[in-house]
Amino acid sequence: MKVVLASGNQGKLREIQSILSDSPIHLIPQSEYKVPEAIENGLSFVENAIIKARFASQLTDLPAIADDSGIELDALNGAPGIYSARYAGQGAGDKANNAKLLQDMLSVPDGKRQARFQCVIVFMRHHLDPMPIICQGTWEGELLHQASGDNGFGYDPLFYVPEQQCSSAQLSPELKNSISHRGQALALFARALKKHFPLMSSQ
C-alpha cells in the first residue's frame, strides 16, 4: 500500500521507514509529489499532525502518515513544544535550535532540567477521513548542558536518557527506535494497522 509521508525531514523518513519495514506500507516522501510544507497553525501536536496528513493526502490522492513531535522542558513551561522545529526562527536548523535551547536553559541547574520528547502519528486513509488513526508516544529524560553524540537529529544530542546513561544521539539507531517517543507511537500504529488493514485493503 502506497502511503505518502507528510514531512520533508529526512531523519524522520529514515526512522519511520525502519520501524515500519515489516508493515504492508510503502512509504513515499511528499517531496516526490512536490507537496509543499503545510501551514502548521494548530495549537497541539495532534492538530498539527492532522493538518499535515490531510494536506498531503489531498494533494496526492493517497493515504498519508504525518508525524508531529518535539521536546518539552518543564523549566520552560513545556517549550519549545510544537515549535521545536522552528524554535530559533522559521527555517532554523538543528544547530540553531539547539543553541537557543541551551541558552534559554543556561541558568537551570541539574535536578530541574527534566525533558521529554513527544510524538503523535496520524494516519488518514484519505483527506476526508472522519476517523484517522492517532497514536502517541512519550520519552522522558533530561537536558544536557552541552551536545553529546553524532547519531540522530534534532535535539537528540541534548537529550539525556537516564536508563542508558548517554544522550539519544549516542544510541544505536536500532536501540533508539525501540525505546524512543517515535518508536513507541509507531509500534502502536503498526498494531492498529494490522487491525485495520483488511478493511482498508478491501476498499
C-alpha atoms as one frame of an Amber mdcrd trajectory, in Angstrom:
protein
   0.000   0.000   0.000   1.495   3.324  -1.096   1.380   5.919   1.665   2.762
   9.448   1.491   4.815  10.737   4.417   3.742  14.303   5.165   7.224  15.537
   6.017  10.389  16.722   4.355  12.535  15.689   7.329  14.963  13.005   6.139
  15.732  11.892   9.687  12.068  11.192  10.337  11.763   9.416   6.997  14.634
   7.050   7.826  13.319   6.288  11.299   9.729   5.690  10.199  10.805   3.540
   7.236  12.975   1.434   9.531  10.305   0.931  12.186   7.575   0.122   9.626
   9.814  -2.116   7.494   7.704  -5.211   8.315   4.385  -3.499   7.622   2.414
  -3.535   4.328   3.169   0.164   3.859   5.377   1.505   1.080   6.285   4.945
   2.381   6.921   7.727  -0.127   8.112  11.187   0.984   5.832  14.018  -0.039
   8.751  15.678  -1.839   8.404  13.073  -4.606   4.994  14.555  -5.336   6.247
  18.131  -4.939   3.939  18.681  -1.973   4.914  21.892  -0.142   5.098  22.072
   3.632   1.681  22.521   5.222   0.968  25.584   7.344   1.133  24.216  10.885
  -1.239  26.573  12.652  -2.635  24.087  15.158  -2.167  24.535  18.889  -1.202
  20.953  19.693   0.853  18.090  18.284  -2.375  16.279  17.372  -3.818  19.244
  15.470  -0.613  19.828  13.514  -0.242  16.147  12.613  -3.801  16.065  11.288
  -3.232  19.262   9.294  -0.107  17.802   7.660  -1.643  14.397   6.914  -4.810
  15.898   5.427  -2.842  18.347   3.266  -0.542  15.660   1.845  -3.415  13.261
   1.224  -5.488  15.909  -0.530  -2.674  16.865  -2.920  -1.580  13.288  -3.715
  -4.888  11.400  -3.507  -3.067   8.817  -1.359  -3.321   7.712   2.261  -0.957
   9.790   4.392   1.099   9.490   7.550   2.140  12.585   9.469   4.383  12.844
  12.478   4.351  15.858  14.743   6.880  15.772  17.508   9.004  17.942  19.709
  10.740  18.391  23.023   9.201  19.823  26.178  11.116  21.345  29.093   9.403
  21.608  32.454  11.574  24.623  33.333  10.254  26.413  30.218   6.581  25.558
  30.846   6.619  22.976  28.068   8.544  24.973  25.456   9.682  24.557  22.734
   6.811  22.048  22.339   5.014  22.334  19.000   7.519  24.996  17.938  10.544
  22.702  18.378  11.453  22.593  14.672  11.419  26.390  14.409  12.421  27.366
  17.936  15.220  29.652  16.728  13.030  31.079  13.946  11.321  29.959  10.753
  13.716  27.851   8.707  16.159  27.405  11.594  18.271  24.256  11.531  19.129
  21.805  14.279  22.292  23.671  15.285  20.496  26.980  15.797  17.582  25.363
  17.654  19.942  23.503  19.970  21.949  26.638  20.659  18.832  28.635  21.575
  17.553  25.905  23.874  20.891  25.663  25.684  20.941  29.432  26.088  17.390
  29.512  27.449  18.263  26.735  29.922  21.649  28.183  30.896  20.667  29.131
  34.448  18.648  25.974  35.155  20.578  23.608  37.468  20.774  19.844  37.421
  17.721  18.296  39.004  15.440  20.813  37.293  16.301  20.014  33.676  13.552
  17.431  33.135  12.706  16.995  29.467  10.554  14.773  27.328  10.083  14.061
  23.679   6.505  13.847  22.449   5.368  12.253  19.190   1.960  11.980  17.570
   1.468   9.792  14.489  -1.640  10.344  12.376  -2.745   8.072   9.535  -5.507
   9.186   7.176  -6.963   6.858   4.544  -8.000   9.919   2.510  -8.189  13.635
   3.162 -11.827  13.425   4.281 -11.171  10.535   6.680 -13.522  11.194   9.635
 -11.698   8.792  11.951  -7.914   8.891  11.435  -5.667   6.569  13.398  -3.878
   8.622  16.071  -1.037   7.186  18.153   1.133   8.944  20.725   4.451   8.227
  22.422   6.364   9.985  25.216  10.057   9.626  26.108  11.235  11.010  29.453
  14.747  12.316  30.017  16.839  15.335  30.950  18.525  18.160  29.077  22.304
  18.118  28.961  24.454  21.241  29.342  26.175  20.578  26.011  25.691  18.427
  22.932  26.949  14.861  23.009  26.867  12.234  20.240  26.600  12.198  16.457
  23.610   9.952  15.748  20.016  11.022  15.284  18.840  14.543  14.511  17.050
  17.481  16.081  17.554  17.706  19.831  18.977  14.178  20.168  22.481  15.399
  21.172  20.987  17.343  24.112  18.542  14.688  25.353  19.985  12.552  28.150
  18.451   9.089  28.608  18.978   8.099  32.274  18.333   4.388  31.710  21.069
   4.247  29.067  23.381   6.797  30.763  24.003   8.613  27.498  22.360  11.018
  25.086  19.841   9.969  22.473  22.480  10.812  19.848  24.815   8.208  21.371
  22.332   5.361  20.994  22.404   2.960  18.077  19.545   3.568  15.626  18.108
   0.140  16.487  18.008   0.822  20.232  16.684   4.330  19.777  13.873   3.123
  17.518  12.831   0.562  20.126  12.528   2.997  23.055  12.008   6.496  21.636
   8.829   8.553  21.522   8.558   7.924  17.786   9.287   4.225  18.220   6.531
   3.943  20.823   3.993   5.797  18.674   4.847   3.784  15.560   4.671   0.486
  17.455   1.125   1.384  18.457   0.402   2.416  14.876   1.749  -0.876  13.492
  -0.603  -2.786  15.780  -3.520  -0.565  14.786  -2.644  -1.061  11.129  -2.835
  -4.857  11.450  -6.312  -4.456  12.867  -7.500  -2.014  10.208  -5.556  -3.152
   7.140  -8.002  -5.875   5.989 -10.737  -3.228   5.929  -8.546  -0.736   4.064
  -7.332  -3.265   1.511 -10.878  -4.263   0.641 -11.982  -0.726  -0.185
